[in-house]
Amino acid sequence: MGIPAERIERLHDLAREATAEGDVDRGREYVRLARRVSERNRVRLPRRFRRFTCDECDAYLRPGSTARVRLQSGHVVVRCRCCGATKRYPYE
Ligand SMILES: [Zn+2]
């Protein structure tokens, strides 16, 4: 794993921790930083990162706090509670 990939992992953890502490804006800063690292270094964001971040408002999606997660006909539907955007992906 290269250094940019490690930074992204670390930023993901920081975003999760900040959001868990109720600091959604700080979580967003980490999410945006991680996106920037990914773009600058042409490193793909891990699937885990893409699923737990809002594409619309950059919030870290934490089920039960910033996100509502439900299952719908074989899909996981994640709704961002900050901006209302939804994303869905197949249930595994
Ligand atoms: Zn959002």
PDB file of the backbone (N, CA, C, O) and the ligand in Angstrom, with CONECT records:
HET     ZN  A 101       1
ATOM      1  N   MET A   1       0.857  -1.199   0.000  1.00  0.00           N
ATOM      2  CA  MET A   1       0.000   0.000   0.000  1.00  0.00           C
ATOM      3  C   MET A   1       0.891   1.247   0.000  1.00  0.00           C
ATOM      4  O   MET A   1       1.753   1.397   0.866  1.00  0.00           O
ATOM      5  N   GLY A   2       0.684   2.125  -0.959  1.00  0.00           N
ATOM      6  CA  GLY A   2       1.495   3.336  -1.066  1.00  0.00           C
ATOM      7  C   GLY A   2       1.141   4.356  -0.009  1.00  0.00           C
ATOM      8  O   GLY A   2       0.173   4.186   0.732  1.00  0.00           O
ATOM      9  N   ILE A   3       1.922   5.410   0.059  1.00  0.00           N
ATOM     10  CA  ILE A   3       1.701   6.428   1.070  1.00  0.00           C
ATOM     11  C   ILE A   3       0.379   7.188   0.870  1.00  0.00           C
ATOM     12  O   ILE A   3      -0.325   7.440   1.848  1.00  0.00           O
ATOM     13  N   PRO A   4       0.023   7.560  -0.372  1.00  0.00           N
ATOM     14  CA  PRO A   4      -1.291   8.218  -0.534  1.00  0.00           C
ATOM     15  C   PRO A   4      -2.440   7.344  -0.049  1.00  0.00           C
ATOM     16  O   PRO A   4      -3.375   7.836   0.584  1.00  0.00           O
ATOM     17  N   ALA A   5      -2.373   6.060  -0.343  1.00  0.00           N
ATOM     18  CA  ALA A   5      -3.432   5.150   0.100  1.00  0.00           C
ATOM     19  C   ALA A   5      -3.502   5.095   1.623  1.00  0.00           C
ATOM     20  O   ALA A   5      -4.586   5.018   2.201  1.00  0.00           O
ATOM     21  N   GLU A   6      -2.337   5.136   2.265  1.00  0.00           N
ATOM     22  CA  GLU A   6      -2.309   5.127   3.736  1.00  0.00           C
ATOM     23  C   GLU A   6      -2.901   6.421   4.290  1.00  0.00           C
ATOM     24  O   GLU A   6      -3.616   6.410   5.292  1.00  0.00           O
ATOM     25  N   ARG A   7      -2.597   7.516   3.635  1.00  0.00           N
ATOM     26  CA  ARG A   7      -3.160   8.809   4.077  1.00  0.00           C
ATOM     27  C   ARG A   7      -4.678   8.795   3.978  1.00  0.00           C
ATOM     28  O   ARG A   7      -5.378   9.284   4.865  1.00  0.00           O
ATOM     29  N   ILE A   8      -5.174   8.225   2.882  1.00  0.00           N
ATOM     30  CA  ILE A   8      -6.619   8.168   2.697  1.00  0.00           C
ATOM     31  C   ILE A   8      -7.261   7.334   3.808  1.00  0.00           C
ATOM     32  O   ILE A   8      -8.294   7.711   4.362  1.00  0.00           O
ATOM     33  N   GLU A   9      -6.638   6.200   4.123  1.00  0.00           N
ATOM     34  CA  GLU A   9      -7.153   5.356   5.203  1.00  0.00           C
ATOM     35  C   GLU A   9      -7.202   6.125   6.519  1.00  0.00           C
ATOM     36  O   GLU A   9      -8.182   6.075   7.263  1.00  0.00           O
ATOM     37  N   ARG A  10      -6.117   6.833   6.774  1.00  0.00           N
ATOM     38  CA  ARG A  10      -5.997   7.590   8.020  1.00  0.00           C
ATOM     39  C   ARG A  10      -7.061   8.701   8.076  1.00  0.00           C
ATOM     40  O   ARG A  10      -7.696   8.917   9.109  1.00  0.00           O
ATOM     41  N   LEU A  11      -7.239   9.391   6.955  1.00  0.00           N
ATOM     42  CA  LEU A  11      -8.232  10.466   6.903  1.00  0.00           C
ATOM     43  C   LEU A  11      -9.646   9.914   7.063  1.00  0.00           C
ATOM     44  O   LEU A  11     -10.513  10.547   7.665  1.00  0.00           O
ATOM     45  N   HIS A  12      -9.856   8.736   6.518  1.00  0.00           N
ATOM     46  CA  HIS A  12     -11.154   8.089   6.688  1.00  0.00           C
ATOM     47  C   HIS A  12     -11.420   7.835   8.181  1.00  0.00           C
ATOM     48  O   HIS A  12     -12.506   8.116   8.687  1.00  0.00           O
ATOM     49  N   ASP A  13     -10.416   7.305   8.862  1.00  0.00           N
ATOM     50  CA  ASP A  13     -10.553   7.048  10.304  1.00  0.00           C
ATOM     51  C   ASP A  13     -10.821   8.341  11.067  1.00  0.00           C
ATOM     52  O   ASP A  13     -11.667   8.381  11.960  1.00  0.00           O
ATOM     53  N   LEU A  14     -10.091   9.400  10.704  1.00  0.00           N
ATOM     54  CA  LEU A  14     -10.269  10.682  11.391  1.00  0.00           C
ATOM     55  C   LEU A  14     -11.673  11.235  11.140  1.00  0.00           C
ATOM     56  O   LEU A  14     -12.303  11.786  12.043  1.00  0.00           O
ATOM     57  N   ALA A  15     -12.150  11.086   9.919  1.00  0.00           N
ATOM     58  CA  ALA A  15     -13.498  11.559   9.587  1.00  0.00           C
ATOM     59  C   ALA A  15     -14.538  10.814  10.418  1.00  0.00           C
ATOM     60  O   ALA A  15     -15.496  11.404  10.918  1.00  0.00           O
ATOM     61  N   ARG A  16     -14.329   9.514  10.554  1.00  0.00           N
ATOM     62  CA  ARG A  16     -15.273   8.713  11.337  1.00  0.00           C
ATOM     63  C   ARG A  16     -15.246   9.128  12.801  1.00  0.00           C
ATOM     64  O   ARG A  16     -16.289   9.242  13.445  1.00  0.00           O
ATOM     65  N   GLU A  17     -14.047   9.352  13.317  1.00  0.00           N
ATOM     66  CA  GLU A  17     -13.932   9.734  14.729  1.00  0.00           C
ATOM     67  C   GLU A  17     -14.557  11.103  14.993  1.00  0.00           C
ATOM     68  O   GLU A  17     -15.274  11.288  15.976  1.00  0.00           O
ATOM     69  N   ALA A  18     -14.276  12.064  14.101  1.00  0.00           N
ATOM     70  CA  ALA A  18     -14.827  13.404  14.292  1.00  0.00           C
ATOM     71  C   ALA A  18     -16.352  13.355  14.260  1.00  0.00           C
ATOM     72  O   ALA A  18     -17.020  14.008  15.062  1.00  0.00           O
ATOM     73  N   THR A  19     -16.894  12.578  13.328  1.00  0.00           N
ATOM     74  CA  THR A  19     -18.346  12.490  13.198  1.00  0.00           C
ATOM     75  C   THR A  19     -18.950  11.793  14.414  1.00  0.00           C
ATOM     76  O   THR A  19     -20.023  12.170  14.888  1.00  0.00           O
ATOM     77  N   ALA A  20     -18.251  10.774  14.915  1.00  0.00           N
ATOM     78  CA  ALA A  20     -18.716  10.073  16.112  1.00  0.00           C
ATOM     79  C   ALA A  20     -18.764  11.018  17.308  1.00  0.00           C
ATOM     80  O   ALA A  20     -19.585  10.856  18.210  1.00  0.00           O
ATOM     81  N   GLU A  21     -17.868  12.012  17.302  1.00  0.00           N
ATOM     82  CA  GLU A  21     -17.849  12.991  18.389  1.00  0.00           C
ATOM     83  C   GLU A  21     -18.838  14.120  18.144  1.00  0.00           C
ATOM     84  O   GLU A  21     -18.932  15.053  18.941  1.00  0.00           O
ATOM     85  N   GLY A  22     -19.575  14.037  17.045  1.00  0.00           N
ATOM     86  CA  GLY A  22     -20.588  15.041  16.760  1.00  0.00           C
ATOM     87  C   GLY A  22     -20.088  16.221  15.950  1.00  0.00           C
ATOM     88  O   GLY A  22     -20.827  17.177  15.714  1.00  0.00           O
ATOM     89  N   ASP A  23     -18.838  16.157  15.525  1.00  0.00           N
ATOM     90  CA  ASP A  23     -18.283  17.269  14.759  1.00  0.00           C
ATOM     91  C   ASP A  23     -18.329  16.935  13.257  1.00  0.00           C
ATOM     92  O   ASP A  23     -17.327  16.551  12.654  1.00  0.00           O
ATOM     93  N   VAL A  24     -19.518  17.096  12.685  1.00  0.00           N
ATOM     94  CA  VAL A  24     -19.748  16.700  11.293  1.00  0.00           C
ATOM     95  C   VAL A  24     -18.904  17.541  10.335  1.00  0.00           C
ATOM     96  O   VAL A  24     -18.408  17.031   9.330  1.00  0.00           O
ATOM     97  N   ASP A  25     -18.743  18.824  10.645  1.00  0.00           N
ATOM     98  CA  ASP A  25     -17.963  19.695   9.755  1.00  0.00           C
ATOM     99  C   ASP A  25     -16.497  19.302   9.712  1.00  0.00           C
ATOM    100  O   ASP A  25     -15.869  19.339   8.653  1.00  0.00           O
ATOM    101  N   ARG A  26     -15.961  18.933  10.838  1.00  0.00           N
ATOM    102  CA  ARG A  26     -14.569  18.497  10.855  1.00  0.00           C
ATOM    103  C   ARG A  26     -14.441  17.184  10.067  1.00  0.00           C
ATOM    104  O   ARG A  26     -13.468  16.972   9.343  1.00  0.00           O
ATOM    105  N   GLY A  27     -15.431  16.322  10.222  1.00  0.00           N
ATOM    106  CA  GLY A  27     -15.467  15.087   9.445  1.00  0.00           C
ATOM    107  C   GLY A  27     -15.424  15.386   7.953  1.00  0.00           C
ATOM    108  O   GLY A  27     -14.710  14.726   7.199  1.00  0.00           O
ATOM    109  N   ARG A  28     -16.200  16.392   7.531  1.00  0.00           N
ATOM    110  CA  ARG A  28     -16.216  16.795   6.109  1.00  0.00           C
ATOM    111  C   ARG A  28     -14.848  17.245   5.637  1.00  0.00           C
ATOM    112  O   ARG A  28     -14.438  16.941   4.517  1.00  0.00           O
ATOM    113  N   GLU A  29     -14.135  17.976   6.498  1.00  0.00           N
ATOM    114  CA  GLU A  29     -12.802  18.438   6.111  1.00  0.00           C
ATOM    115  C   GLU A  29     -11.893  17.252   5.799  1.00  0.00           C
ATOM    116  O   GLU A  29     -11.132  17.279   4.832  1.00  0.00           O
ATOM    117  N   TYR A  30     -11.978  16.232   6.612  1.00  0.00           N
ATOM    118  CA  TYR A  30     -11.148  15.040   6.383  1.00  0.00           C
ATOM    119  C   TYR A  30     -11.569  14.312   5.111  1.00  0.00           C
ATOM    120  O   TYR A  30     -10.732  13.812   4.359  1.00  0.00           O
ATOM    121  N   VAL A  31     -12.867  14.262   4.886  1.00  0.00           N
ATOM    122  CA  VAL A  31     -13.372  13.608   3.669  1.00  0.00           C
ATOM    123  C   VAL A  31     -12.854  14.343   2.432  1.00  0.00           C
ATOM    124  O   VAL A  31     -12.421  13.723   1.460  1.00  0.00           O
ATOM    125  N   ARG A  32     -12.906  15.687   2.487  1.00  0.00           N
ATOM    126  CA  ARG A  32     -12.444  16.478   1.340  1.00  0.00           C
ATOM    127  C   ARG A  32     -10.940  16.330   1.131  1.00  0.00           C
ATOM    128  O   ARG A  32     -10.467  16.233  -0.001  1.00  0.00           O
ATOM    129  N   LEU A  33     -10.207  16.314   2.219  1.00  0.00           N
ATOM    130  CA  LEU A  33      -8.761  16.106   2.126  1.00  0.00           C
ATOM    131  C   LEU A  33      -8.445  14.767   1.469  1.00  0.00           C
ATOM    132  O   LEU A  33      -7.582  14.674   0.596  1.00  0.00           O
ATOM    133  N   ALA A  34      -9.154  13.746   1.901  1.00  0.00           N
ATOM    134  CA  ALA A  34      -8.916  12.413   1.339  1.00  0.00           C
ATOM    135  C   ALA A  34      -9.233  12.403  -0.159  1.00  0.00           C
ATOM    136  O   ALA A  34      -8.519  11.775  -0.941  1.00  0.00           O
ATOM    137  N   ARG A  35     -10.297  13.095  -0.555  1.00  0.00           N
ATOM    138  CA  ARG A  35     -10.633  13.168  -1.987  1.00  0.00           C
ATOM    139  C   ARG A  35      -9.518  13.866  -2.752  1.00  0.00           C
ATOM    140  O   ARG A  35      -9.165  13.464  -3.861  1.00  0.00           O
ATOM    141  N   ARG A  36      -8.974  14.906  -2.154  1.00  0.00           N
ATOM    142  CA  ARG A  36      -7.896  15.647  -2.804  1.00  0.00           C
ATOM    143  C   ARG A  36      -6.645  14.763  -2.967  1.00  0.00           C
ATOM    144  O   ARG A  36      -6.005  14.755  -4.018  1.00  0.00           O
ATOM    145  N   VAL A  37      -6.318  14.023  -1.900  1.00  0.00           N
ATOM    146  CA  VAL A  37      -5.161  13.119  -1.972  1.00  0.00           C
ATOM    147  C   VAL A  37      -5.380  12.117  -3.112  1.00  0.00           C
ATOM    148  O   VAL A  37      -4.464  11.818  -3.878  1.00  0.00           O
ATOM    149  N   SER A  38      -6.597  11.613  -3.206  1.00  0.00           N
ATOM    150  CA  SER A  38      -6.919  10.641  -4.250  1.00  0.00           C
ATOM    151  C   SER A  38      -6.745  11.246  -5.643  1.00  0.00           C
ATOM    152  O   SER A  38      -6.179  10.608  -6.531  1.00  0.00           O
ATOM    153  N   GLU A  39      -7.226  12.463  -5.834  1.00  0.00           N
ATOM    154  CA  GLU A  39      -7.135  13.099  -7.156  1.00  0.00           C
ATOM    155  C   GLU A  39      -5.694  13.419  -7.527  1.00  0.00           C
ATOM    156  O   GLU A  39      -5.253  13.160  -8.646  1.00  0.00           O
ATOM    157  N   ARG A  40      -4.972  13.984  -6.571  1.00  0.00           N
ATOM    158  CA  ARG A  40      -3.605  14.393  -6.870  1.00  0.00           C
ATOM    159  C   ARG A  40      -2.696  13.227  -7.175  1.00  0.00           C
ATOM    160  O   ARG A  40      -1.769  13.342  -7.977  1.00  0.00           O
ATOM    161  N   ASN A  41      -2.962  12.113  -6.540  1.00  0.00           N
ATOM    162  CA  ASN A  41      -2.067  10.967  -6.692  1.00  0.00           C
ATOM    163  C   ASN A  41      -2.648   9.874  -7.577  1.00  0.00           C
ATOM    164  O   ASN A  41      -2.046   8.816  -7.765  1.00  0.00           O
ATOM    165  N   ARG A  42      -3.831  10.152  -8.117  1.00  0.00           N
ATOM    166  CA  ARG A  42      -4.506   9.152  -8.963  1.00  0.00           C
ATOM    167  C   ARG A  42      -4.633   7.818  -8.255  1.00  0.00           C
ATOM    168  O   ARG A  42      -4.379   6.758  -8.826  1.00  0.00           O
ATOM    169  N   VAL A  43      -5.023   7.897  -7.028  1.00  0.00           N
ATOM    170  CA  VAL A  43      -5.275   6.683  -6.256  1.00  0.00           C
ATOM    171  C   VAL A  43      -6.789   6.575  -6.135  1.00  0.00           C
ATOM    172  O   VAL A  43      -7.461   7.546  -5.787  1.00  0.00           O
ATOM    173  N   ARG A  44      -7.310   5.419  -6.418  1.00  0.00           N
ATOM    174  CA  ARG A  44      -8.747   5.226  -6.324  1.00  0.00           C
ATOM    175  C   ARG A  44      -9.166   5.204  -4.852  1.00  0.00           C
ATOM    176  O   ARG A  44      -8.492   4.613  -4.008  1.00  0.00           O
ATOM    177  N   LEU A  45     -10.270   5.846  -4.570  1.00  0.00           N
ATOM    178  CA  LEU A  45     -10.760   5.815  -3.194  1.00  0.00           C
ATOM    179  C   LEU A  45     -11.285   4.411  -2.907  1.00  0.00           C
ATOM    180  O   LEU A  45     -11.967   3.815  -3.741  1.00  0.00           O
ATOM    181  N   PRO A  46     -10.967   3.889  -1.732  1.00  0.00           N
ATOM    182  CA  PRO A  46     -11.454   2.541  -1.412  1.00  0.00           C
ATOM    183  C   PRO A  46     -12.982   2.503  -1.398  1.00  0.00           C
ATOM    184  O   PRO A  46     -13.635   3.509  -1.116  1.00  0.00           O
ATOM    185  N   ARG A  47     -13.535   1.354  -1.700  1.00  0.00           N
ATOM    186  CA  ARG A  47     -14.987   1.191  -1.723  1.00  0.00           C
ATOM    187  C   ARG A  47     -15.615   1.624  -0.390  1.00  0.00           C
ATOM    188  O   ARG A  47     -16.658   2.278  -0.356  1.00  0.00           O
ATOM    189  N   ARG A  48     -14.962   1.247   0.680  1.00  0.00           N
ATOM    190  CA  ARG A  48     -15.426   1.587   2.020  1.00  0.00           C
ATOM    191  C   ARG A  48     -15.564   3.105   2.172  1.00  0.00           C
ATOM    192  O   ARG A  48     -16.521   3.608   2.762  1.00  0.00           O
ATOM    193  N   PHE A  49     -14.584   3.808   1.624  1.00  0.00           N
ATOM    194  CA  PHE A  49     -14.625   5.267   1.706  1.00  0.00           C
ATOM    195  C   PHE A  49     -15.797   5.818   0.893  1.00  0.00           C
ATOM    196  O   PHE A  49     -16.533   6.691   1.355  1.00  0.00           O
ATOM    197  N   ARG A  50     -15.958   5.296  -0.322  1.00  0.00           N
ATOM    198  CA  ARG A  50     -17.024   5.815  -1.189  1.00  0.00           C
ATOM    199  C   ARG A  50     -18.399   5.560  -0.586  1.00  0.00           C
ATOM    200  O   ARG A  50     -19.314   6.369  -0.742  1.00  0.00           O
ATOM    201  N   ARG A  51     -18.539   4.422   0.109  1.00  0.00           N
ATOM    202  CA  ARG A  51     -19.849   4.099   0.664  1.00  0.00           C
ATOM    203  C   ARG A  51     -20.190   4.900   1.901  1.00  0.00           C
ATOM    204  O   ARG A  51     -21.361   5.140   2.196  1.00  0.00           O
ATOM    205  N   PHE A  52     -19.177   5.308   2.612  1.00  0.00           N
ATOM    206  CA  PHE A  52     -19.447   5.987   3.881  1.00  0.00           C
ATOM    207  C   PHE A  52     -19.260   7.484   3.815  1.00  0.00           C
ATOM    208  O   PHE A  52     -19.117   8.150   4.840  1.00  0.00           O
ATOM    209  N   THR A  53     -19.261   8.014   2.597  1.00  0.00           N
ATOM    210  CA  THR A  53     -19.180   9.468   2.469  1.00  0.00           C
ATOM    211  C   THR A  53     -20.267   9.937   1.511  1.00  0.00           C
ATOM    212  O   THR A  53     -20.626   9.231   0.569  1.00  0.00           O
ATOM    213  N   CYS A  54     -20.787  11.135   1.763  1.00  0.00           N
ATOM    214  CA  CYS A  54     -21.846  11.678   0.913  1.00  0.00           C
ATOM    215  C   CYS A  54     -21.219  12.397  -0.279  1.00  0.00           C
ATOM    216  O   CYS A  54     -20.361  13.264  -0.114  1.00  0.00           O
ATOM    217  N   ASP A  55     -21.663  12.021  -1.491  1.00  0.00           N
ATOM    218  CA  ASP A  55     -21.114  12.643  -2.694  1.00  0.00           C
ATOM    219  C   ASP A  55     -21.581  14.087  -2.854  1.00  0.00           C
ATOM    220  O   ASP A  55     -20.934  14.888  -3.527  1.00  0.00           O
ATOM    221  N   GLU A  56     -22.701  14.406  -2.233  1.00  0.00           N
ATOM    222  CA  GLU A  56     -23.272  15.738  -2.399  1.00  0.00           C
ATOM    223  C   GLU A  56     -22.664  16.754  -1.433  1.00  0.00           C
ATOM    224  O   GLU A  56     -22.288  17.853  -1.841  1.00  0.00           O
ATOM    225  N   CYS A  57     -22.568  16.388  -0.156  1.00  0.00           N
ATOM    226  CA  CYS A  57     -22.146  17.386   0.830  1.00  0.00           C
ATOM    227  C   CYS A  57     -20.872  16.981   1.576  1.00  0.00           C
ATOM    228  O   CYS A  57     -20.447  17.678   2.498  1.00  0.00           O
ATOM    229  N   ASP A  58     -20.265  15.864   1.187  1.00  0.00           N
ATOM    230  CA  ASP A  58     -19.000  15.398   1.767  1.00  0.00           C
ATOM    231  C   ASP A  58     -19.086  14.951   3.226  1.00  0.00           C
ATOM    232  O   ASP A  58     -18.059  14.732   3.868  1.00  0.00           O
ATOM    233  N   ALA A  59     -20.291  14.816   3.746  1.00  0.00           N
ATOM    234  CA  ALA A  59     -20.405  14.358   5.135  1.00  0.00           C
ATOM    235  C   ALA A  59     -19.944  12.905   5.239  1.00  0.00           C
ATOM    236  O   ALA A  59     -20.122  12.117   4.310  1.00  0.00           O
ATOM    237  N   TYR A  60     -19.353  12.565   6.376  1.00  0.00           N
ATOM    238  CA  TYR A  60     -19.045  11.174   6.643  1.00  0.00           C
ATOM    239  C   TYR A  60     -20.347  10.526   7.089  1.00  0.00           C
ATOM    240  O   TYR A  60     -20.987  10.990   8.033  1.00  0.00           O
ATOM    241  N   LEU A  61     -20.737   9.456   6.412  1.00  0.00           N
ATOM    242  CA  LEU A  61     -22.037   8.846   6.688  1.00  0.00           C
ATOM    243  C   LEU A  61     -21.914   7.806   7.790  1.00  0.00           C
ATOM    244  O   LEU A  61     -21.316   6.743   7.625  1.00  0.00           O
ATOM    245  N   ARG A  62     -22.503   8.161   8.905  1.00  0.00           N
ATOM    246  CA  ARG A  62     -22.436   7.270  10.053  1.00  0.00           C
ATOM    247  C   ARG A  62     -23.856   6.794  10.352  1.00  0.00           C
ATOM    248  O   ARG A  62     -24.705   7.583  10.768  1.00  0.00           O
ATOM    249  N   PRO A  63     -24.114   5.495  10.138  1.00  0.00           N
ATOM    250  CA  PRO A  63     -25.477   5.005  10.372  1.00  0.00           C
ATOM    251  C   PRO A  63     -25.932   5.344  11.784  1.00  0.00           C
ATOM    252  O   PRO A  63     -25.193   5.140  12.748  1.00  0.00           O
ATOM    253  N   GLY A  64     -27.150   5.861  11.903  1.00  0.00           N
ATOM    254  CA  GLY A  64     -27.671   6.220  13.213  1.00  0.00           C
ATOM    255  C   GLY A  64     -27.367   7.648  13.616  1.00  0.00           C
ATOM    256  O   GLY A  64     -27.989   8.169  14.541  1.00  0.00           O
ATOM    257  N   SER A  65     -26.419   8.298  12.942  1.00  0.00           N
ATOM    258  CA  SER A  65     -26.218   9.713  13.238  1.00  0.00           C
ATOM    259  C   SER A  65     -26.333  10.571  11.980  1.00  0.00           C
ATOM    260  O   SER A  65     -27.296  11.327  11.853  1.00  0.00           O
ATOM    261  N   THR A  66     -25.390  10.479  11.054  1.00  0.00           N
ATOM    262  CA  THR A  66     -25.500  11.311   9.849  1.00  0.00           C
ATOM    263  C   THR A  66     -26.145  10.565   8.684  1.00  0.00           C
ATOM    264  O   THR A  66     -26.371  11.152   7.625  1.00  0.00           O
ATOM    265  N   ALA A  67     -26.440   9.296   8.865  1.00  0.00           N
ATOM    266  CA  ALA A  67     -27.035   8.543   7.767  1.00  0.00           C
ATOM    267  C   ALA A  67     -28.130   7.614   8.247  1.00  0.00           C
ATOM    268  O   ALA A  67     -28.128   7.144   9.384  1.00  0.00           O
ATOM    269  N   ARG A  68     -29.066   7.362   7.345  1.00  0.00           N
ATOM    270  CA  ARG A  68     -30.081   6.366   7.621  1.00  0.00           C
ATOM    271  C   ARG A  68     -29.891   5.267   6.587  1.00  0.00           C
ATOM    272  O   ARG A  68     -29.861   5.517   5.382  1.00  0.00           O
ATOM    273  N   VAL A  69     -29.767   4.057   7.083  1.00  0.00           N
ATOM    274  CA  VAL A  69     -29.490   2.941   6.196  1.00  0.00           C
ATOM    275  C   VAL A  69     -30.669   1.996   6.218  1.00  0.00           C
ATOM    276  O   VAL A  69     -31.145   1.604   7.283  1.00  0.00           O
ATOM    277  N   ARG A  70     -31.142   1.628   5.031  1.00  0.00           N
ATOM    278  CA  ARG A  70     -32.173   0.590   5.015  1.00  0.00           C
ATOM    279  C   ARG A  70     -31.960  -0.341   3.841  1.00  0.00           C
ATOM    280  O   ARG A  70     -31.227  -0.039   2.899  1.00  0.00           O
ATOM    281  N   LEU A  71     -32.619  -1.476   3.926  1.00  0.00           N
ATOM    282  CA  LEU A  71     -32.522  -2.468   2.863  1.00  0.00           C
ATOM    283  C   LEU A  71     -33.778  -2.378   2.029  1.00  0.00           C
ATOM    284  O   LEU A  71     -34.885  -2.278   2.556  1.00  0.00           O
ATOM    285  N   GLN A  72     -33.596  -2.414   0.712  1.00  0.00           N
ATOM    286  CA  GLN A  72     -34.734  -2.324  -0.180  1.00  0.00           C
ATOM    287  C   GLN A  72     -34.480  -3.241  -1.371  1.00  0.00           C
ATOM    288  O   GLN A  72     -33.574  -3.007  -2.170  1.00  0.00           O
ATOM    289  N   SER A  73     -35.274  -4.259  -1.473  1.00  0.00           N
ATOM    290  CA  SER A  73     -35.187  -5.250  -2.556  1.00  0.00           C
ATOM    291  C   SER A  73     -33.764  -5.529  -3.035  1.00  0.00           C
ATOM    292  O   SER A  73     -33.397  -5.274  -4.182  1.00  0.00           O
ATOM    293  N   GLY A  74     -32.982  -6.065  -2.097  1.00  0.00           N
ATOM    294  CA  GLY A  74     -31.628  -6.482  -2.462  1.00  0.00           C
ATOM    295  C   GLY A  74     -30.605  -5.369  -2.540  1.00  0.00           C
ATOM    296  O   GLY A  74     -29.452  -5.609  -2.901  1.00  0.00           O
ATOM    297  N   HIS A  75     -31.012  -4.150  -2.205  1.00  0.00           N
ATOM    298  CA  HIS A  75     -30.070  -3.037  -2.218  1.00  0.00           C
ATOM    299  C   HIS A  75     -29.969  -2.405  -0.841  1.00  0.00           C
ATOM    300  O   HIS A  75     -30.903  -2.444  -0.040  1.00  0.00           O
ATOM    301  N   VAL A  76     -28.817  -1.830  -0.597  1.00  0.00           N
ATOM    302  CA  VAL A  76     -28.642  -1.030   0.598  1.00  0.00           C
ATOM    303  C   VAL A  76     -28.870   0.415   0.171  1.00  0.00           C
ATOM    304  O   VAL A  76     -28.244   0.903  -0.770  1.00  0.00           O
ATOM    305  N   VAL A  77     -29.768   1.086   0.871  1.00  0.00           N
ATOM    306  CA  VAL A  77     -30.054   2.480   0.548  1.00  0.00           C
ATOM    307  C   VAL A  77     -29.553   3.336   1.703  1.00  0.00           C
ATOM    308  O   VAL A  77     -29.999   3.177   2.840  1.00  0.00           O
ATOM    309  N   VAL A  78     -28.636   4.231   1.414  1.00  0.00           N
ATOM    310  CA  VAL A  78     -28.064   5.093   2.441  1.00  0.00           C
ATOM    311  C   VAL A  78     -28.512   6.516   2.171  1.00  0.00           C
ATOM    312  O   VAL A  78     -28.266   7.065   1.097  1.00  0.00           O
ATOM    313  N   ARG A  79     -29.167   7.101   3.147  1.00  0.00           N
ATOM    314  CA  ARG A  79     -29.635   8.466   2.981  1.00  0.00           C
ATOM    315  C   ARG A  79     -28.847   9.379   3.911  1.00  0.00           C
ATOM    316  O   ARG A  79     -28.747   9.127   5.112  1.00  0.00           O
ATOM    317  N   CYS A  80     -28.297  10.429   3.346  1.00  0.00           N
ATOM    318  CA  CYS A  80     -27.545  11.391   4.140  1.00  0.00           C
ATOM    319  C   CYS A  80     -28.524  12.274   4.897  1.00  0.00           C
ATOM    320  O   CYS A  80     -29.419  12.871   4.300  1.00  0.00           O
ATOM    321  N   ARG A  81     -28.357  12.354   6.190  1.00  0.00           N
ATOM    322  CA  ARG A  81     -29.277  13.157   6.982  1.00  0.00           C
ATOM    323  C   ARG A  81     -28.905  14.627   6.961  1.00  0.00           C
ATOM    324  O   ARG A  81     -29.669  15.466   7.438  1.00  0.00           O
ATOM    325  N   CYS A  82     -27.745  14.949   6.416  1.00  0.00           N
ATOM    326  CA  CYS A  82     -27.344  16.359   6.338  1.00  0.00           C
ATOM    327  C   CYS A  82     -27.998  17.038   5.146  1.00  0.00           C
ATOM    328  O   CYS A  82     -28.508  18.151   5.271  1.00  0.00           O
ATOM    329  N   CYS A  83     -27.988  16.371   3.977  1.00  0.00           N
ATOM    330  CA  CYS A  83     -28.495  17.013   2.768  1.00  0.00           C
ATOM    331  C   CYS A  83     -29.615  16.247   2.094  1.00  0.00           C
ATOM    332  O   CYS A  83     -30.253  16.766   1.177  1.00  0.00           O
ATOM    333  N   GLY A  84     -29.866  15.023   2.530  1.00  0.00           N
ATOM    334  CA  GLY A  84     -30.973  14.262   1.958  1.00  0.00           C
ATOM    335  C   GLY A  84     -30.621  13.425   0.735  1.00  0.00           C
ATOM    336  O   GLY A  84     -31.480  12.733   0.188  1.00  0.00           O
ATOM    337  N   ALA A  85     -29.362  13.482   0.301  1.00  0.00           N
ATOM    338  CA  ALA A  85     -28.970  12.680  -0.862  1.00  0.00           C
ATOM    339  C   ALA A  85     -29.024  11.199  -0.513  1.00  0.00           C
ATOM    340  O   ALA A  85     -28.760  10.809   0.624  1.00  0.00           O
ATOM    341  N   THR A  86     -29.367  10.386  -1.495  1.00  0.00           N
ATOM    342  CA  THR A  86     -29.361   8.945  -1.257  1.00  0.00           C
ATOM    343  C   THR A  86     -28.423   8.265  -2.243  1.00  0.00           C
ATOM    344  O   THR A  86     -28.216   8.724  -3.366  1.00  0.00           O
ATOM    345  N   LYS A  87     -27.882   7.185  -1.793  1.00  0.00           N
ATOM    346  CA  LYS A  87     -27.095   6.342  -2.683  1.00  0.00           C
ATOM    347  C   LYS A  87     -27.490   4.916  -2.410  1.00  0.00           C
ATOM    348  O   LYS A  87     -27.911   4.572  -1.305  1.00  0.00           O
ATOM    349  N   ARG A  88     -27.352   4.090  -3.424  1.00  0.00           N
ATOM    350  CA  ARG A  88     -27.709   2.691  -3.226  1.00  0.00           C
ATOM    351  C   ARG A  88     -26.673   1.803  -3.884  1.00  0.00           C
ATOM    352  O   ARG A  88     -26.062   2.151  -4.895  1.00  0.00           O
ATOM    353  N   TYR A  89     -26.503   0.662  -3.283  1.00  0.00           N
ATOM    354  CA  TYR A  89     -25.596  -0.319  -3.875  1.00  0.00           C
ATOM    355  C   TYR A  89     -26.101  -1.712  -3.535  1.00  0.00           C
ATOM    356  O   TYR A  89     -26.856  -1.887  -2.578  1.00  0.00           O
ATOM    357  N   PRO A  90     -25.691  -2.691  -4.307  1.00  0.00           N
ATOM    358  CA  PRO A  90     -26.202  -4.056  -4.075  1.00  0.00           C
ATOM    359  C   PRO A  90     -25.805  -4.587  -2.711  1.00  0.00           C
ATOM    360  O   PRO A  90     -24.698  -4.347  -2.228  1.00  0.00           O
ATOM    361  N   TYR A  91     -26.707  -5.297  -2.115  1.00  0.00           N
ATOM    362  CA  TYR A  91     -26.444  -5.907  -0.818  1.00  0.00           C
ATOM    363  C   TYR A  91     -25.556  -7.126  -1.002  1.00  0.00           C
ATOM    364  O   TYR A  91     -25.785  -7.941  -1.896  1.00  0.00           O
ATOM    365  N   GLU A  92     -24.555  -7.247  -0.163  1.00  0.00           N
ATOM    366  CA  GLU A  92     -23.649  -8.393  -0.311  1.00  0.00           C
ATOM    367  C   GLU A  92     -23.858  -9.357   0.841  1.00  0.00           C
ATOM    368  O   GLU A  92     -23.194 -10.391   0.909  1.00  0.00           O
TER     369      GLU A  92
HETATM  370 ZN    ZN A 101     -25.056  14.810   2.175  1.00  0.00          ZN2+
END
